[in-house]
């Protein structure tokens, strides 16, 4: 079962995307991910298994030097 998690980030450039790419691509429970760099909130959308939490994603993104918070409706 997949969850879709949405976050507001400061991931804005191709260089930034290259930094986050290995973190998400090598994560065993993240199936797919996308950053909408055209959106004002630079929305990070993650398709993940149920055992990936919002806090885990925030820690991953913060750990590589980027801002990340849950995107509220």
PLY file of the C-alpha trace (Angstrom):
ply
format ascii 1.0
element vertex 73
property float x
property float y
property float z
element edge 72
property int vertex1
property int vertex2
end_header
0.00 0.00 0.00
1.40 3.38 -0.97
1.10 6.68 0.84
1.44 10.02 -0.90
3.30 12.52 1.26
3.46 16.23 0.40
6.02 18.72 1.68
6.95 22.37 1.27
10.70 22.67 0.57
13.44 25.01 -0.63
14.62 22.54 -3.29
14.61 24.89 -6.28
17.42 24.09 -8.71
18.78 21.19 -10.77
21.84 21.19 -8.50
19.56 20.80 -5.48
17.73 17.95 -7.18
21.05 16.18 -7.82
21.75 16.40 -4.08
18.43 14.87 -3.00
18.19 12.29 -5.80
20.44 9.59 -4.26
18.78 9.99 -0.85
15.32 9.21 -2.23
16.34 6.82 -5.02
18.29 4.62 -2.59
15.62 4.59 0.13
14.12 1.09 0.34
10.55 2.26 1.07
10.24 5.21 -1.33
8.81 4.07 -4.66
8.82 7.41 -6.46
9.26 11.11 -5.77
9.01 14.45 -7.51
9.81 18.10 -6.74
7.71 20.72 -8.49
10.28 23.50 -8.85
7.71 25.63 -10.70
5.45 25.77 -7.63
5.97 28.60 -5.14
6.31 26.02 -2.33
8.68 23.74 -4.32
6.39 20.85 -3.45
8.03 17.51 -2.79
5.67 14.62 -3.51
6.70 11.20 -2.27
5.06 7.89 -3.07
6.12 5.58 -0.27
5.19 2.46 1.61
3.15 2.93 4.78
6.17 2.65 7.06
7.69 5.94 5.83
6.66 8.78 8.14
6.48 12.50 7.46
9.03 13.07 10.23
11.45 10.62 8.62
11.27 12.48 5.30
11.74 15.85 7.03
14.83 14.52 8.84
16.24 13.14 5.56
15.78 16.45 3.74
17.02 18.57 6.67
20.01 16.24 7.01
21.24 17.17 3.53
20.81 20.88 4.16
17.35 21.70 2.84
14.22 23.10 4.44
11.22 20.76 4.58
7.85 20.88 6.30
4.54 19.08 5.84
2.39 20.84 3.25
-0.95 21.61 4.84
-4.16 21.55 2.78
0 1
1 2
2 3
3 4
4 5
5 6
6 7
7 8
8 9
9 10
10 11
11 12
12 13
13 14
14 15
15 16
16 17
17 18
18 19
19 20
20 21
21 22
22 23
23 24
24 25
25 26
26 27
27 28
28 29
29 30
30 31
31 32
32 33
33 34
34 35
35 36
36 37
37 38
38 39
39 40
40 41
41 42
42 43
43 44
44 45
45 46
46 47
47 48
48 49
49 50
50 51
51 52
52 53
53 54
54 55
55 56
56 57
57 58
58 59
59 60
60 61
61 62
62 63
63 64
64 65
65 66
66 67
67 68
68 69
69 70
70 71
71 72
